[in-house]
Amino acid sequence: MPQKRSKNQIIVQILTTCQEVCVNKTKVVYQANLNFRTVVPYLDQLITKGLLEVSADKHPLYRTTAKGEKVLESLREIEETYF
């Protein structure tokens, strides 16, 4: 039975996906292995915390902010240290 991912692991996957280029929600869903219903709260929380920025276009694009890069680096360090 596969192990359930932690919220931090999912956040790392989302921030990594949005790191280099602006991506749409579909790409985030597939790269983070989520569905459209479960990805929305994560995106909303990351935007609210200032870790992701979103374009105001008809089809929003997501990108990791500088603050998100720092959090991502910290989460990766924690993952390497403890897992």
C-alpha positions as CSV (number, residue, x, y, z in Angstrom):
1,M,0.0,0.0,0.0
2,P,1.5,3.4,-1.0
3,Q,2.3,5.8,1.7
4,K,0.1,8.9,1.9
5,R,1.9,12.2,1.1
6,S,2.1,14.9,3.6
7,K,0.8,18.4,2.9
8,N,4.4,19.7,2.9
9,Q,5.3,17.2,0.2
10,I,2.4,18.3,-1.9
11,I,3.4,22.0,-1.4
12,V,6.9,21.2,-2.5
13,Q,5.6,19.6,-5.7
14,I,3.3,22.5,-6.5
15,L,6.0,25.2,-5.8
16,T,8.6,23.1,-7.8
17,T,6.1,22.9,-10.8
18,C,5.6,26.6,-10.8
19,Q,9.2,27.5,-10.2
20,E,10.7,28.1,-13.6
21,V,7.8,29.2,-15.8
22,C,4.2,30.3,-15.4
23,V,2.0,27.2,-15.5
24,N,-1.7,26.7,-15.7
25,K,-3.8,24.7,-13.2
26,T,-3.9,21.6,-15.4
27,K,-0.1,21.3,-15.4
28,V,-0.1,21.8,-11.6
29,V,-2.7,19.0,-11.2
30,Y,-0.8,16.6,-13.3
31,Q,2.7,17.3,-12.0
32,A,1.6,17.2,-8.3
33,N,-0.6,14.2,-9.0
34,L,-3.8,15.9,-7.6
35,N,-7.2,16.4,-8.9
36,F,-8.9,19.7,-9.8
37,R,-11.0,19.7,-6.6
38,T,-8.0,19.1,-4.2
39,V,-5.6,21.5,-5.9
40,V,-7.8,24.6,-5.4
41,P,-7.3,24.9,-1.6
42,Y,-3.6,24.5,-2.0
43,L,-3.3,27.1,-4.7
44,D,-5.5,29.5,-2.7
45,Q,-3.4,29.0,0.5
46,L,-0.1,29.5,-1.4
47,I,-1.4,32.6,-3.1
48,T,-2.7,34.0,0.2
49,K,0.7,33.4,1.9
50,G,2.5,35.1,-0.9
51,L,4.3,31.9,-2.0
52,L,2.6,31.8,-5.5
53,E,1.5,34.6,-7.7
54,V,-1.2,34.3,-10.2
55,S,-1.9,36.2,-13.4
56,A,-5.2,38.0,-13.8
57,D,-5.9,36.6,-17.2
58,K,-8.9,34.6,-18.4
59,H,-6.8,31.5,-17.9
60,P,-4.7,32.1,-14.8
61,L,-1.0,31.2,-14.8
62,Y,0.8,30.4,-11.6
63,R,4.4,31.2,-10.6
64,T,6.5,30.7,-7.5
65,T,7.5,34.0,-5.8
66,A,10.9,34.8,-4.2
67,K,9.3,34.1,-0.8
68,G,8.0,30.8,-2.2
69,E,11.5,29.9,-3.4
70,K,12.8,30.4,0.2
71,V,10.1,28.3,1.7
72,L,10.7,25.6,-1.0
73,E,14.4,25.5,-0.1
74,S,13.6,25.2,3.6
75,L,11.1,22.4,3.0
76,R,13.6,20.5,0.9
77,E,16.2,20.8,3.6
78,I,13.7,19.5,6.2
79,E,12.8,16.6,3.9
80,E,16.5,15.7,3.4
81,T,17.2,15.9,7.1
82,Y,14.3,13.9,8.4
83,F,13.2,11.5,5.6
